Every structure is written in structure tokens, then in C-alpha cells.
């Protein structure tokens, strides 16, 4: 697990608690976001270095995490056809 990105994302999401379920979910989001962002950018990027790549990564991860939070809390209902 990437500790810096994990802590940055927790901060962005205002997560102040520590539990295994949250750690697993955020770690999965980070891992998937790294793969997705690298594919979209066409390069292996080190998102720990800061700059616009890190900001883009955190924004993408924030959106994905927020989407899952809305689903889990029942505030977003997905229509299934």
C-alpha cells in the first residue's frame, strides 16, 4: 500500500478514523486509480512526487470514493435494466 497517497486521500475525504474495512476500500481505490490513470496518461507516473499528476490522481480517487460512499449510504440508487 502506498502510505503517502493513502493519507492524502483520507485527508481529502475527511476520514479521521482507522479501521480495517476503510483501509481495504481506500487501498483498492488507490490501486485501481493508479492503473487507470497510468493507462489514460500513457505512462507510469509516480503520484507521490506532487504536482499536477498528484492533484489529478487525488481528484479522480476522490470522485470514485465519493461515488461508492453515496451508493453505500443509499443516497444514490442505480437503475438496473
Secondary structure, DSSP 8 states (H G I E B T S, - for coil): --HHHHHHHHHHTT-----HHHHHHHHHHHHHHHHHHHHHHTS---GGG-HHHHHHHHHHHHHHHHHHHHHHTTS------
